[in-house]
Amino acid sequence: MKPYFQKFSEQELPASLACHTVYGQGRPVIATPHWHREIECYLFLSGECAVQLEQQHLTARPGDLVVVNRDQLHALYSVAGAPCAYLLLIFDYDGAAGHKCGEDVFGQDTLFDNPLRADCPEYAALCGIFRTLHEEARRPGAAQSLILHGLVQQFCGLLIRSGRFRAAALEDRVSDRSRVLIEDTFRLIHDHYALPLSLPQAARAASLSVPHFCRLFKATTGMTFTDYLSYYRARRACALLRQDATLERAAQECGFGSTAALIRSFHKFYQAPPKTYVQSL
């Protein structure tokens, strides 16, 4: 399953392995619904975060470890707009783990028993490796790659040893048909976000009636079409503002229609005026 069209940049989603600390900054939406071939893991540090994983919805709290397998649709939202922070690990299993052992565990058809907590015997070791990975990621040098990849191999091995995973049942997964229909809508937004886009247009792109489309889009992504479109435009506008574009230009080129609409969107999704938010990055 290929990623949807709002693909992360190489800096955000590298091909092999990356570790970051992410601060939600009180934004209601931290990561919009997406899926990709890389495995993505979170160790939550503070605040609460609503996590959508395929058809499952859970609330992650400090200390929780969440593992998102290959090609599983996922999204993150801060609870009540409160700040939250987490350690993030993204890696390509083939490139980082380096061999076929356990490959069958790391795939779309396997769900981990998220969130992993202290009742898991391997939890302490997993969290220790997670934190060590982030420490080593800040220590560049000739040996860094070997150390990071070795730690990821240990991390994967402990996940397998824990046995805290199961085959995904049909009701756990977003159906392939739903993904295809929603991806048609993602394509429409990606190609035409600068133009006025209506709900009927989006429904036609997915070959569905408006009521059916609204139900499917919300069930699949956790967001309404209108909110997703606004967030996508805000993200595009943020990129332009970081290149010193004016508010007027960003609003015009990103489909907002007015600077007032752009400002309202930034307050809704980033809890700050556009220039204040961009300066914080």
SULDA-V414204 format. One line per field, one symbol per residue. phi: phi as a letter, one per 40 degrees, with the letter a starting at -180 (. if undefined). psi: psi as a letter, one per 20 degrees, with the letter a starting at -180 (. if undefined). A space follows every 10 residues. Layout:
phi->???
psi->???
This chain:
phi->.ccccccccc ccbccbaaba bbbcfgccbc acdaaacccb bbbcbagbbc bbbfccbabc bdgcbbbbcd gccaabbccf gccaaacbbb accccccgac dgdcccadcb bcccccbccc dcdccccccd ccdcccccbc iccdcccccc ccccdccccc ccgcaacccd ccbccdcccc cccccdcdcd cbccbcbbcd ccccccfbcd cccccccccc bgbccccccc cccccccccc cccgcccccc cccbgcgacc cccccccccb facdcccccc c
psi->oqqrimqqrh hhmrhfpqpq ppohkjphog prprqrhqpp qpophqaqpp ppociqpqop rpiqpppprp jppqqppqpk jqqqqqpppp qpghhghiri pjhhhnrhip pqmqqpaiip hjgggghggg hhghghhjmq rhiggggghg hhggggghgg hhjmrrpprh ihqpqhgggg ghhhgggggg hkhirpprgh ggghhjlqqg gggggggghg ijqqgghggg gghhgghggg hijkqrhggg ggijjhhqhg hgghghhghi kqqghgghhi .
